[in-house]
Amino acid sequence: MENQEKQFRLNVTRRHFLTKAGLGFGSAALGSMLFKDQLFGADTQSSLPLGLAQYAPKAKRIIYLFQNGAPSQLETFDYKPLLNKMHGEELPASIRMGQRLTGMTANQEKFPLVGSSFGFSQHGKSGAWISELFPNIASIADDICIVKTMNTEAINHDPALTFFQTGAQQGNRPSMGAWMSYGLGSENSNLPSYTVLLSRGRGNGQGVYSKLWTNGFLDSVHQGVVFSSGDDPVLYLNNPEGHDKQSRRDMLDQLAKFNAEAFDNFGDPEINTRIKQYEMSYRMQSAVPELTDLSKESDNTIKMYGPDCLVPGTYAANCLLARKLSESGVRFVQLYHQGWDTHGNLVNDMRMQAEDVDRASAGLIKDLKQRGLLDETLVIWGGEFGRTNYCQGKIDGANYGRDHHPKCFSIWMAGGGIKPGMVYGETDEFGYNTIKDPVSVHDFHATVLHLMGINHEQLTYRHLGRRYRLTDVAGQVVNGIIA
């Protein structure tokens, strides 16, 4: 493949391209879209799966339950009774230390502390404090590791969300799933190595967009495949009206011949990538209907996830589908659940969001565990940042809200080599600063790759004259949470 790449660059030089494209800036502009790497002299390389596991992985697959909009750590897993005692009092300047604010609270003259309206109690052997909003997650306290000291460089949703998914706050970087696909490939030739599931809660939502599951500068075969809740779980997968499976097979065979001729002429590896995608789609025609059929699931399984798992497009249904995809060999399953943006009406919105996700999140862990899959499946639950300990606006019953807080927030992880039944890191009594064991986004990514058997410093891709990686130029494996 390396020789084919070199031949491709020799065949399509800048001068050759401009000659073939014709004269004028309009032609050059068209060329920049068709052959941008060759026109601008970018470094390229094949991004077929590398098989980069440097040592025996603790996890084979990942299910990432992303809570889009940033759930408050102070209403979930970071119990701070001092906030209730000091409810309404001003946040001490010695605690805030001039931290930057969002535009939504930058003009506030006061920052009154606000305690949680929900009770907390201890659970499991670790004595983890968990909010009353999550009784089902509390029941799996001995199976999960709560990390209370996540921190991020971003303070607004778009860059923070993009940072967690791609390791950079700007767009056009490969997502976590794309890096996993590039580094390890797929376990099932009939399914993509990276799939995306979307759901919407009843709270205030933040949008999600394709750049979060993009392949970036990797080959397009590594992009996440979105499953929808409609009649066609994967768009354009079914045969057009008037065409059967054999006619589709004949069309693909003929198209493959044309593409093979194009590859012989130009050597562009993206041509072979397209051929692989067409063939994957053909194989998925048989695999996807079976995956989305819930008729064979037991009553006990349905009970674990809750009745909503029978309603396509819900969080519960996506959690069950995630288990089926993972069980079938999909390397990385990404869920996005919107509705956690609690700038106001926090009490009601948090209660509704928790009702949507609590049972199914715990059900997924229990289901994987009873099937003997939890040890080889890494499950992650969390959002893009946390929430302030002070009130956004006035304290007004259930209408109060919390602003964005990037300095410390909570996520939890389970299975796949994670130490079960533990709480990692400590925040101060105000829930504002980390006082022990901080974990950055780059540290998080380095640890996830490590659990998959990959040295994060060695999973790289050369692009535009630089070697890129998911962890950029930082990241330390958090050994304290690894079993």
N, C-alpha and C positions, 0 to 999 in steps of 0.2 A: 504493500500500500504506500510506503514511503517513496518508492521509485515512481509510482503512478502520480503522486503529489508533485514530485520534482518535474515529471514530464508535463503535467498540467500547467505548471508555472512557465515552463519553456514554451509550450504551445500558445499560451495566451499572455504574451508580454504586453506592456502598455502600448508600444508602437503597433503591434499586431492588432490589438483590440481597437485602437483609434482608427486604424486603416479600415478594418471591417465594419466598424460602426458608422463610418461616414464622417463628413466634415462638420464643424460647427460645435458650439457649446451645448446645443440641444442634444446632439448625439452623445456628447461626453456625459451629460447629465443622465441620459438613459443608461449609458454604460455603467455609471457609478452605482445604479440600482441593480443591474444584472451581474456585474463582475466587480463589485466594489473592492474586494481584497486584491485583485490583480491590478486594478487601476491605480490604487493608492499604495501598492507595494506592501500590503500587510503580510505578516507571517501567518501561515496556515499549517494545519496538520490534520491528519485523520482523527476523528473522535469516535471511532468504534470502541466498544467496551474494552477496557484495558486489562481487567482481571487483576486489579492492583492490591488485593488483600495481602498485606505483608506478614500477617500472622493469623492464627486461628481466631476468627471473629466470635464475639460473644452473642451477636445478633445477626440474623440473616435478613430480616425485613424490618421496616419502620411503618408505624401508623401515627401520624401527627394530627392530633385533635386541636386545631388552631382556633382559639377563641377571639375572633376578630372584633376589635374595638376596645380591648384592654380591660378585663375584669379587675375590680378593686381587690387588692391583696388584703385590705383591712376588713372586707366582708367575706373573705374566703378562707385563707390559711395563715394569716399573720395577726394573731390576737394581740390587741394592745389596749388593756383595761385602763391605762393612764388617759387615753383619749376620752373615755367616758367620764372619768373623774374631772378632767379639765374641759369638758364640753362647753364651747362658747368662748373660752379664753383665747388670747392671742398666741399664735405660734411664736416661740422665742426666736429672736434673731440669731442667737448663738446656734440654733439647730438648723435654720434655713441657710445661713452663711451665704446669703446673696445669690442663691441658685437662680439661674435664668427661669423665666416664666413664659407660658404661652401668651398669645395675644388676648386670650379670654379672661385671664386674671391679672395681667400686667398692670392694669389701671385700678385694681382693688387697693383701697387704703388700709384695709385690715385683712388678716388671715385667721379667722376664728377656727379653732380646732373643733372637729366633729367626731364623736365616737360612733361606733357601729350600732345600728338599730337591731342587730341580730345577736343572739346568744352564741357562745362558743363552749365546747366541751372537749375533753381529751379522749383520744382513741388509740387503740393498738398498744403494742408493747413499748413503742417509742413515746407514748403519751402526746402524740401530735394534736395540737389545737385545731379543730375544724369547725367551721360555721354550721349552725343549725340548718342553713340552706341546703347542705349537701349530706343528708343522712346516708345515702347509698355510697358515696365516695368515702364517707367515714367508715363504712363497713369493710372497706378494702385497705384500711390504713396500714395493715401489716404487709401489703403487697406493693406499696408505692413509696417513692422517695420524694419528699417535698423540698424543693430548693427555694429558700426565702430570699436569696440575695442576688437574683438576676439583676443586671443593670444594662443600660443601653446608651448609646451616644445620641440617639434621636429623641425629640420631644413632641413631634407631631405624627399623626397616624401614617400618612403615606410613606415618608422615609423610614419610620420605625418598622412598619410592616415589611417593606422592601428589604430592610437590613436583616431582619430575622430570616427571611426566605432566601436571600441571595448572598448575604455577607457584605453587601454594599448598600448605601442609601440611594444611589442612582440606579437607573434602569439599565437594561441590556447586559446584565450579568446572569450567568446560569443560576437557576434555583437549586436548592438542596437536592431535590429529587432528580434534577438533570445531572448534577454532579455524581449522584449515586448510580444513575443509569450509565453514565460515561465510565465510571470507575469499575463497576461490578457487572453491568449487564443485567439480563433478565433470567429468572429461573424457569420461565414458561414461555416457549416460543409462540404460543397462541394468544398471549396477552402482552400488553405493553409493560415495561418495567416501572412506569411512573403514571399514576392515575390521580385525578382530582375530583373531589365531591364537594358540592356547595349546598348550604342550608341557610335559612334566615329565621332568626328568633323574633320575639315580640318586642324587644327593646329597640333603642335608637341604634341604627345600623351605620356602619362604615362600608364603603364599597370594596369589592375585590376585582381584580383585573388580570388579564392574561400575562402581564409582565411578572407576576408572582410565580407562575409555573413555566416560565419561558426556558428555552434551551440557550438563550443568549448567543454567544459566539460558538457554541458547540453545534454539532450536526443536529438537524431538526428531528431526527429520530429520538432524541433525548427529551423532547418537550413533553410536558404532562398532558395526558389525554383526559378530557373532562367528561364525566358521566352526568347526564341530566336526569331529571325526574319525569320526563315525558314518555310518550309511547316508544320513542327511539332513544334508549339510554346513551348511545354514542351516535351523534349526528352523522348522516350520510353513510352509515354502515350498511343499511339494508339495500337490496337490489332495487333499482328503479322499476316503476310499473311496466309490465310487459317483458321483463327480463328475469330469467331464472338463474340458478347457481351455475349451470354449465355455460350459459352465455357470458356471465360475469368472468368465469374462468378463461374462456376463449379471448375475451377482451383484454384481460390482464396479461395473458401470454403474448398477444400481439404487441401490447404496449411495452412489455419487457424487451421485446426484440428491438423496437425503435429506440428505447432508452439505452440498450446495450451498444447500439451503433453510435449513439451520441457520446457515450462514454469512451468508445474507441477513438472518436475524433477529438474529444476535448479533455478526457481524463479527469473531469470534475467529479470529486467523490460525492457531491450532493446528489448526483444522478443515481448512484447506487443506493444512497439513502432513501430516495423516493421509491425506488423499486422495492426496497425492504418494507417501506410503509404500506404500499399497496398490498403486498403479500400478507402483512400483519392484519390489515383490515379484512382481507378475505378469510383468514383463519378466525378472526374475532367474530365473524358472523355466526359461527357455531358455539363459541365459548361464552359470549356475552349473554344470550338468552338464558342459558343454564345458570349463570351467576346471579342474574336478577330475579330468578324464580324462587320465591320464598315458600312455595307450597310444601317443600320437603323439610322445612325447619320444624323442630319439635315444639310442642306447647311450652315446655320448660325453657327453651331458648327464647321464644317470644316473650315469656314472662320476665326473663332477665332484662331484656332491652326495653320492655314496656310496649303497650298496644300501638304507640305511634310508629313502631318499626315496620308496621304493615302499610304505612302511608308514605309513598315514594316522595323523596325530596326533604323529608324531615331529618333532623339530626339523628334521631334514633335509627331510622332506616339506613342512613349513611354509615352509622357505626356498625350495623349488622353487615352491610355490603362491604365495608372495609375489612371485616374479619374474613368474609368469603374471598375477597380479592387477595388478601395476604395469604390465606390458606392455600390459594391456587398458585402462589408463586410470584405475585406482584411485589417488586422490591420496595417501593415507596408509595404509600397511600396517604394523600394529603386531604384532610377535611378542613373547610373554612366554615365557621358558624358565626354569622353576623348578629349584632344587636347589643354589644357590651359597652357602648359609648355613653357612660352615665354622668353627663354634665349637669343633669337635673333629673328629678323624679327617680332618684337612685333606689329608694327602698322598693318601690313597685317594680321597676325594671329589673333589678337584681333578682327579685323573687321569681319573676316570670322566666328569666334566662336560666336560673338554676333549675327550675322545673323542667325546662327543655332538655338540659344536658346531664343532670345528676344521675338519673337511673341508667341511661344508656352508656354513659362513660364507665360507670362501675360494672355494668353488664358486659361490656366489651372485655374488661380485665378478667371477670369471672369466666366468661365463655372461652377465652384463650387459654386460661389456666386449666379448665376441665378437659380441654382437648389436647393438653400437653404442648401448646404452642407458645405460651407466655415466655418461657425461657429463651426462645429464639426470636421473639418479636419485641422490638423496642416501641413502647407506647409513650407519647409525649402529649401533655395537656397544658396549654397556657396561651397568653396573648402577647402583644407587642411592647407594652410597658405597663406600669402600675398606675395608682391613683393617689392624689395628695391626701395628707391627713387633715388638711384644712378645707373649709367649705368654699365652693365656688358660688359666689353670690351670698345671699342671706340664708341663715339657717331657718328653714320654714317647713317643719314637719317632714313629710315624705318627699317634698319637692326639692330638697337640697341635692347638691351634686358634688362631685370631686373632679378636679382637673387632672391633666396628665402628669405622671411622676416617673421619670426614667431612672432614678437613682437606686431604687430597690423595689422588687416586686417578686411575686411567687409563681412558680410553675410546679408541676409534678411529673415524674417519669416512673415507668414500671417495666419489668421484664428485661430481656435482652442484655443481661449483664449488669443491671443497676442493683445496688444494695436495696433490698426491700425493708419496709418498716423503719424508715429513718427520716430525720429532718436535718437538712444541711444549711449551715450559715445562720447568722444572727443579725438582726436589725436593732436599732436603738429603741428605747421605750416609747418613742413617738412614731415609730414606723417610718422614719424619714431618711435615715442614713444606715449604711452597712457598717457593722462593727467587727464582723468576723466572716472570713471566707467569701469574698465577692466573686461573682461569676459573670463575666462579660459575654456578649453574644458570640464573639470569636472563640472564647473558651467553650461555650456550649457546642458550637459547630465542631471544634476539635475533638470534643468528647464523644459526640455522636459518631463521627467518622472512626474514631478509635474503637468504639464498640462494634462497628461493622468491619473491623480488621484492617483499617486504612490509616496510615500515617498522614495526617492532614498536610504536612509540609511537602509530601511527595505526590499528592494528587493535584497536578498542575496542567495548564494548557497554555501554549504559546500563542499570543494574539497581539497584533500591532506592536511587535518588538518587545513584548514583556511576557513573563510567565505569570499567569493568574492562578489563584486558588480560592476555594471557598472562604478560607480564614484570612485572606489578604496577606498581611505581613505580621500577624499577631496570632494569639490563641495558645492556651495551655490546657492540656487534658486535666480534667477535674478528677483526680484519682480517688478523692475522698468519697465519691458516690458510686464507684465501680466495685462490684462484688469480687 
